[in-house]
Amino acid sequence: MNRTCLIKACLFKTALAACACVLLLASCAQASKQVFPKHYTLGESAAPAAQHAPATSEAGSILEVTRIDVPPWLQGTDLYYRLDYKHDDQIAAYALSDWVAPPARMLEQMIQNTLAADGAWRLVLGPASPAKADLSLHIRLDDFSQMFTSPQQSYGVLDATATLVDTQDGNAVAQRHFHVREQAPSADAAGGVKALNRASRQFADELQQWLGTAAKRTMPGPSAARRER
């Protein structure tokens, strides 16, 4: 091999080595930018019911917050959004963002804590409690998603119907539909989560105020006294 060919061979090997280094660096950079799934939860609400329920009180009724009913598409942990500005009536889920638990399950605890902290009830029971309640609160959650009104603007939307039932005779005492919409601080999954957190707290507060009026339609008094009648 003459000198010219030797030089060309060396240059070719050097070029191959340089390309390999570039590819390796690009691969490392890509790995360092890997996006991992994010799991969100509903934020802080009132303190747990056990800390606020006035167990020694002789006044007020016992309320049970039953399992929240949801349509099939809300039974999982997907974080949903829809592009309302396109008017296509389609809903989609974020690929790399979701809830740590089904929204209805987290909302149940938030509502129970909020109502217990109110102090208007003798006790506030959850869905799994074996205790006897005077009234039961049934909620149908029809929407819990992020709605985009434009590519840059979105809202957290909570749509639900609450029904208060007298457990003594099974009759409905009152019913109300709630529609809560809170603006998202950013047009992404994180912004949607913050908006839905605010919508959930607003719903719990509005529910508390409504129940304060609706419960007055029933006979007041502790559970034991009502059962004796």
C-alpha positions in Angstrom: 0.0 0.0 0.0 1.5 3.4 -1.0 1.6 6.4 1.3 -1.5 8.1 -0.3 -3.7 5.0 0.3 -2.4 4.7 3.8 -3.3 8.3 4.6 -6.8 7.8 3.1 -7.4 4.7 5.1 -6.4 6.4 8.3 -8.6 9.4 7.6 -11.5 7.0 6.8 -11.0 5.2 10.2 -10.8 8.5 12.0 -14.1 9.6 10.3 -15.8 6.4 11.3 -14.6 6.8 14.9 -15.9 10.4 15.0 -19.3 9.3 13.7 -19.5 6.6 16.3 -18.7 9.1 19.0 -21.3 11.5 17.7 -24.0 8.8 17.7 -23.0 7.7 21.2 -23.3 11.2 22.5 -26.6 11.7 20.8 -27.9 8.5 22.3 -26.8 9.6 25.8 -28.4 13.0 25.3 -31.6 11.4 24.2 -31.6 9.1 27.2 -31.0 12.0 29.6 -34.1 13.7 28.1 -36.3 10.7 28.6 -39.8 11.7 29.8 -41.3 9.6 32.6 -45.0 9.3 33.4 -46.5 11.7 36.0 -49.1 10.6 38.5 -51.3 13.3 40.1 -53.6 13.4 43.1 -56.3 15.7 44.3 -54.8 18.2 46.8 -55.3 18.9 50.4 -58.9 19.2 51.7 -60.3 19.4 55.2 -58.7 17.3 57.9 -59.7 13.7 58.1 -63.2 13.0 59.4 -62.0 11.1 62.5 -60.4 14.3 63.8 -63.5 16.4 63.4 -66.6 14.2 63.9 -68.2 15.3 67.2 -68.8 11.8 68.5 -70.2 12.9 71.8 -72.7 15.3 70.4 -76.4 14.4 70.9 -77.6 16.7 68.1 -77.6 16.4 64.4 -78.0 13.5 62.0 -75.6 10.8 60.8 -74.7 11.2 57.1 -73.3 8.5 54.8 -71.3 9.5 51.7 -72.0 6.6 49.4 -69.7 5.4 46.6 -69.7 7.9 43.8 -71.3 6.6 40.6 -69.4 7.3 37.3 -69.8 6.3 33.7 -67.5 3.6 32.4 -64.9 6.0 30.9 -64.3 7.6 34.4 -63.7 4.4 36.2 -60.0 4.3 35.6 -57.1 6.7 36.4 -56.8 8.4 33.0 -56.5 12.2 32.9 -58.9 13.3 30.2 -59.0 16.4 28.0 -61.1 17.5 25.1 -60.5 20.2 22.4 -63.9 21.9 22.7 -62.8 24.6 20.2 -62.8 22.0 17.4 -66.4 21.0 18.1 -65.7 17.4 17.4 -67.1 15.9 20.6 -64.0 13.8 21.1 -62.3 13.1 24.4 -58.8 11.8 24.9 -56.4 10.9 27.7 -52.9 12.2 28.3 -50.3 9.6 27.4 -47.8 10.4 30.1 -50.0 11.9 32.9 -52.7 10.3 35.0 -54.3 10.1 38.4 -52.8 8.0 41.2 -56.4 6.6 41.8 -59.8 6.9 40.1 -60.9 10.5 40.6 -64.2 9.5 42.1 -62.5 7.6 44.9 -60.3 10.6 45.8 -63.3 12.9 45.5 -65.3 10.8 48.0 -62.6 11.3 50.7 -62.4 15.1 50.0 -66.2 15.4 50.4 -66.3 13.3 53.5 -63.5 15.4 55.1 -65.2 18.7 54.2 -68.5 17.7 55.6 -67.1 16.3 58.8 -65.1 19.4 59.4 -68.3 21.5 59.0 -69.5 20.2 62.4 -73.2 20.2 61.3 -73.4 16.4 61.4 -73.2 14.1 64.3 -71.1 11.7 62.2 -70.0 11.6 58.5 -69.5 8.0 57.4 -67.7 6.7 54.3 -68.9 4.1 51.8 -67.2 1.2 53.7 -68.7 2.0 57.1 -71.1 -0.6 58.6 -72.7 1.9 60.9 -76.4 3.0 60.5 -76.9 6.4 59.0 -80.0 8.7 59.0 -79.3 10.2 55.6 -77.2 9.0 52.6 -75.6 11.2 50.0 -75.6 9.8 46.5 -73.5 11.4 43.8 -73.4 10.8 40.1 -70.2 12.2 38.5 -70.7 12.7 34.8 -67.7 14.8 33.8 -64.2 15.3 35.3 -61.9 16.5 32.6 -59.9 19.4 31.1 -61.7 21.4 28.4 -59.7 23.5 25.9 -61.6 26.5 24.6 -58.6 27.4 22.5 -55.0 26.0 22.1 -53.8 28.4 24.9 -56.8 28.4 27.3 -58.4 25.5 29.2 -60.6 24.8 32.2 -61.2 22.0 34.7 -64.8 20.9 34.4 -66.7 18.9 37.1 -70.3 17.9 36.4 -72.3 16.0 39.0 -75.7 15.4 40.4 -76.2 14.9 44.2 -79.3 13.3 45.8 -80.0 13.2 49.5 -81.9 10.1 50.7 -83.7 9.4 54.0 -82.5 5.9 54.9 -85.5 5.3 57.1 -88.0 5.2 54.3 -85.7 5.3 51.2 -87.3 8.5 49.9 -85.3 11.2 48.2 -85.2 14.4 50.3 -83.6 16.7 47.8 -81.6 16.7 44.6 -79.3 19.2 42.9 -77.1 19.4 39.8 -73.7 20.9 40.1 -71.5 22.3 37.3 -68.2 23.7 38.3 -65.6 25.2 35.9 -62.2 26.5 37.0 -59.6 28.1 34.6 -56.3 26.2 34.2 -53.1 28.2 34.8 -51.4 26.5 31.9 -52.5 24.6 28.7 -51.1 21.2 29.7 -51.8 18.3 32.0 -50.3 20.0 35.1 -52.6 23.0 34.5 -55.6 20.7 34.1 -54.8 19.0 37.4 -54.6 22.3 39.2 -57.9 23.4 37.7 -59.6 20.1 38.6 -58.3 20.4 42.1 -59.9 23.8 42.5 -63.1 22.5 40.9 -63.2 19.6 43.4 -62.8 21.9 46.4 -65.4 24.3 45.0 -67.8 21.3 44.5 -67.2 20.1 48.1 -67.9 23.6 49.5 -71.1 24.1 47.4 -72.2 20.6 48.4 -71.7 21.4 52.0 -73.8 24.6 51.7 -76.6 22.8 49.9 -76.8 20.0 52.4 -77.1 22.5 55.2 -80.4 23.6 53.7 -81.6 20.2 52.3 -81.1 18.4 55.6 -83.5 20.7 57.4 -86.3 19.0 55.4 -85.8 15.9 57.5 -86.7 15.3 61.1 -83.7 16.4 63.2 -82.4 14.3 65.9 -79.8 11.5 66.5 -80.1 8.2 64.8 -81.2 6.2 67.8 -84.1 8.6 68.5 -85.4 8.4 64.9 -85.3 4.6 64.9 -87.4 4.5 68.1 -90.1 6.4 66.3 
